[in-house]
């Protein structure tokens, strides 16, 4: 992609209302644009990152036997009344009226939709276990939409729901999904802790959160760096005091801030009872289906990565989710030899399937290099009069301070 043609370029300054690192760098770097508080447009660079995150999520969910679907965002209020969440979640529900004065809710989650859907297809124990997921837009009327894409009113989520014959089968699958979640975060360049937490608005049981340590986090964790045990401080009995010894390995527990990037719940029979979701067992008896729920905020994950992977100059994208693999930059682009060499390299890399952002603008050296640092693509390749005199290219990893000159013929091998 030629940067001169890219829709959504860098800004000299971050928006005045950018209240977090991700809000500042994603907006300034040309990744997102804020419409109103908690509502963002993903621009071409941002969408490329989001698509790569989505692909990682898809691959890991598919690997545990889940099947992808897409459910409606618009829900009739009746299904929310059936679970009672029209009242318990009333404060954050976006509502509207349809033709015939019918009341609808814009889905903040999809238990009310997926459970009656499963009831149409599950009759026998032979139909279980079953797991479906979607990557879709959610709506929650957050009273405090803030921190860029970390807390939004309209946001993306991968939500997944599993259905089982008994608690033992759910527990077995829960462990498989737990590992899949660790895989997702690791592949996105993050170290995640799985922390015990309360069930919150979506469950009355204990849940497990996958949290990433960063100063931008709204949660406080007690965690053990030795064995990776973690617990959200919100579930600790204040009268007993804060633990200092890890209950798992007897190591030292420390307090730290973290962002919740995903969560999993054992829903039990709450929703299957509300929607009469039953199956016939091997003995011909009717039994209630046991359910599990598993969420990852994919747009939230974009912001989480930025909060965890940046420096004073800009974003440092992990290779797996970077919008492009190479940021090709010309310095002194008015020089015909520089332009010709850069154009040739650009075409060669494209022909070899390398994702390249080519800064072909006639801008100052400082502007181009500062923009490259802000955008944060893993490898910067510079073509200039100086590099041509040395019959080479200047390459620099975004995560490192030093650059080096290599022969143009060695670039493919280097990559």
N, C-alpha and C positions, 0 to 999 in steps of 0.2 A: 504494500500500500504506500502510495506517495503521500507524504505528510502534507504537502501543499494542497492536496485534494481532500484531505480528511475532514469530515464534519465533526466539529467539536475540538478546538485546539486549546493549548495551555493559556492560562490567564496570568497576568503579571502579579495579581494579588488574589488571595482567597476571598470569598464573600465575607462581608462584615459579620454575618450571623453564623458563620461556621464555628461550632462549639466543641469540636473534637478534631483529633488528628485526621481521622478518615474523612470527615466532612470537608476539612481544609484541602487535603491532598487529592481526593477524588474529584472535587469540584475544580480546583486549580489545574489539575493535570488533564482535564478534559474527558473524564470518565463518566461523570454523572452531572445532571443539572437539576437543581431543586425547583419544584413548581410551587409548593407550599410546604409548611412544616410537616415532615413525615411522608412526603410524596415526591419521588424522584424519577426523572427520565434517565435510563441507561443509554448513554451515547455509544457510538461504534466501539471505542476502546473498552469501555466498561462492559458492553455486551459480550465481547470476545472473552473477557475474563469470566463472566457469569456462565457462558456456555461451556467453558472448560471445567468449571466447578460442577455444573450439572452433569457433564459426561462422567466425571469421577464418581459422583453420587449414583448415577444410573448403573455403572459397571459394578459397583459394590453391592447395591440392592439386588440387581439381577443375579449376582453370584450366590445370594442366600435364598434364591428361588422366588423372590417377589416379582409380581407382574405389574407393569405400568398401565395406568388408566388415566383418564381426565374426568373429573366430576364437575358438576355445575357450581359456579360461584354464587348464584342466586338461589336461595332456599325459601320455600314456603314456611311461614312462621309456625304452622301446625307441627312440623317435626321438631321444632325447638321447644314448643309447649309440651310435647310428648316426653321430653327428658327433663323438663323443668328449667332448662338453661336459658329460656327466654327471660326468666326473672333473675337467676343467679349471675348471669353475664350481661344483664340489660345495660349496664353502664358503658360497655365497650362495643355493643352491637350497632352496626350501621343498618338502618332500616329504610324501606321504601314501600310505596304502594304501586301495585300493578293494575291492569285493566280489571274492571269489576270490583274495584276497591279492595282487592286482595293484598294482604300484608306479606312482605318478603324481608329476608335478612341476607346481607352480604356475608358469606361464610368466613368466620375467623378460624374455624377448623371444621373437620368433616365427619366427626363421629355420627352426627344425625343423618348424614347422607349415605355413608358407606354401610352402616348397619342394616337398614332396610334393603339396600342394594344386595348385600350378601344373602339376606333372607330369601331373595328370589331365586338363588342358585344353590343354596345349601339345604339339602334334605337329609342326607345320610352321613354316617361317619366316614364313608368312602370319599366324600367331598372335602374332607378336612385332613391335615391342616391346609389353610389357604392364606395367602398374603398378597395384598395389592398396595400400590403406592402411586402418588402423583407428584408432579412438580408444577405448582400453580400459584396464582396470586391470592393472597389473603387480605382481609380487611378488619382492622380493629380500631375503634375510636379511642386511641391512646390519649389520655388527658395531658401527657407530657411527652409528646413526640420530640425526640432530641437525638444528639450524638450521630448525626448523619444517617447512614443506612442501618445503624444498629437498632434504633427504636423508631419504627415507622407506623403509619396508619394504613398504608398500602405497601405490601412487601411480598417477596417470594418465599415459598416454603416447599420442602419435600416432606409430605406427611404420608405415613405408611401405617397400615392396619393389618394385624394378623388375627386369625380365627382358629381355635383349637378345641379338641375334644375334652381336655382336662388340664389342670394346673401344671402337671409334670411336662406335658408337651409344650405348653407356653414357656415354661422356664428353660427348656432345652433350646427353643428358638430364640428366646431373649438373649441367651449367651452368644448365639451365632450373630445376632444383630449387633451386640455389643462390640464384637471383634470387627465387624464390618464398619462400624462407626469410627473405631480407632484407625482403621485403614483409610477412611475418607480424609480424616484430619491430617494424618501423616502424609498422604499423597498431596494434600494442599499446602504442605510445608509448615504444618503446625504441630505442636506437642499439646495434646489434650489430656486433661484429668477427668476421670469419671467420678463425680461427686454425688453423695446421697443428698437429697433435698426433699422438700415438701411437694405434694402433688399439685398445689396451686389451684387455679380456676378450672383446670381440666380434669382433675382427679382428686379424690379424697385420700389417696394412699401416698406412700413415699415414692418418689420418682428418682431417676438418675439423670444428672445433667453432665454434659460434656463441655468442659470449660477450658478456656485458654487464658493463661496468666498475662495480664497487661494492666497498666495503670488506668486505662480507660474503663475497666470493668466496673459494673454496678454491684456485682456480688463479692462477698468476702468469703474466702475458703480457708479451712484448716487443711493443710496438705503436707504430705511426706515426700520429699524429693527422692528418697531411697527406694521406696516400693510403689510410689505413685498413688497411695491412698489419699482420698480427699473427702471432705464433708462440708456442705454449705453451713455457715455459722448460724443461719436462720433456724435450723432444726435442733440446735444445741440448747439443752435446759440451762437457762441462765443461773438457776439456783445451785447448780453443780459446778459452775465455773468452766472456763475454757480449757480443753484438754491440751496437754503439752507432749504426751507420749503417744506415738502411733499405735492403735489397737491391733494392727496387722503385723508389723515387724519390730515394734518397740523403738523405732527411730524417733527423731525429734519432729514434732509438728510445728509448722510455721503458718502465720497468717499472710494472705496475699490477695490482691484484687484480681478478678477474672471476669471474662465475658462468657456468658452462656451461649454456646453456638449450636447446641443440639440437646435433645432430651428424649428419654424413653420411659414408658409407663406400662405397668401391668394393670389394665383396665378391669380385669375380672369379668363380672356378669352385668355390670351397671347398664350398659347400652343394649346388650343382647336381651336383657329382661324387658327394658322399655319398649323394644320393638319385636318382642316375642321371637327372637332368633334361636331356634332349636334344631336339633338333629336327632335322628334315630340311631341308637347304638347297635352293637352286634347282637344284643338280646332283644331288639325290637322296642326298646324303651326310649321315650322322648327325654332328651336332656338339653340343658341350656348351654349355648356356646360360650367359651372363654375367649376374651379378647386382649390384644396388646396394641400399643400405639407408639409410634416412633417418628420424631420430627427433627429436621435440620433446616434452619433458616438459611437458604442459599444466598439471598441478597445480603443478609446479615453476615454471612461468611466472607463476602467480599470486604466489608468494613473491618471484620475481625483480622483478616490477613494484613490489611494496611496498618492497623493499630499495632500488630506484632512485628511487622516487617517494614521498617522505615528508618531513615536517619534525618538529619537536619536539612538535607537537600531534597528529599522526596521519598517516593515509594521504592522498595526493593522487592519486586515480585519473585516468588519462587518459580522455577522454570516451568513447573507443571501447569500453572494457571496464568502465566504471563500472556498478555495480548499478542505479543510477537516474540520470537526467539532472538532476533537480531535487530538492533537499531543502527541502521547504516546512515552515517552523517558525512556530508561533504563540507569541507572548510575551504573557502576561497572558490566557491562554485562558479564564479565568473571566469575562472581559468578553464579553457577548453580541454586541456589534458585531464584535469581533475574531473570534470563533468563526464568526459568519455569513459574514463576508468571506472567511475562510480556507476554509470549506467550499465556498463558491461558486467560489473560485479552483481548489481541488482538483478539483472536478467538471469545470470548464472545461478544465483542462490534460489531464485524462484523456480527455475527449471529442475533444481535438485530437491524441491519440496520444502525448502526452508522458509519459515514465516518471517518476513522482513518488513519493517517500517522504515521507509527511505525518506530521510529529511533532505529533500531536494530544494529547499527554500534558499533564496538569496538573503540570508540574515547574517548578523554578526557572529563571530566565533563564540562569544560569551552567551548570547541568546540560545544558540543551538546546543551547546554543551549543558547549560543550565536546564533547558527543556528536557534533554535526555536524562539527566539525573532525576528530575521531577517525575517524569513518566515511568521510569524505573524498570525498563526492559533489561533482562539479565546480561546481555552482551552488547557493548557499543563497539562498532567498527567505524573508524575514521579514515576517509580518503582525503588527502590534502597534497599540496605541492611538496611539503616536507616528507610525507610518507612515500610519494612517488620517486623522490630523489634517492630514497633508500630501497627502491624496488619492493616496497612492502605496504602493509596496512597497520594502522595502530588499533590494537584491540584492548578493551578494558572491561572486566567484569564489574557489574554495578555494585556488587557486594565487596569489592576490593578497591584500595586507593590507587594502586600502581597500574600503569598501562605498559604495553610492550609492543615492539614492532615485529611482525612476522611476514614472511613471504606470502603473497596473494595465493600462491599455489597450495599453501599449507592450511588455508582457512577451513576448507571442507573437513580435513582431518582433525583440526582443532575442534570444530563443532561436534 
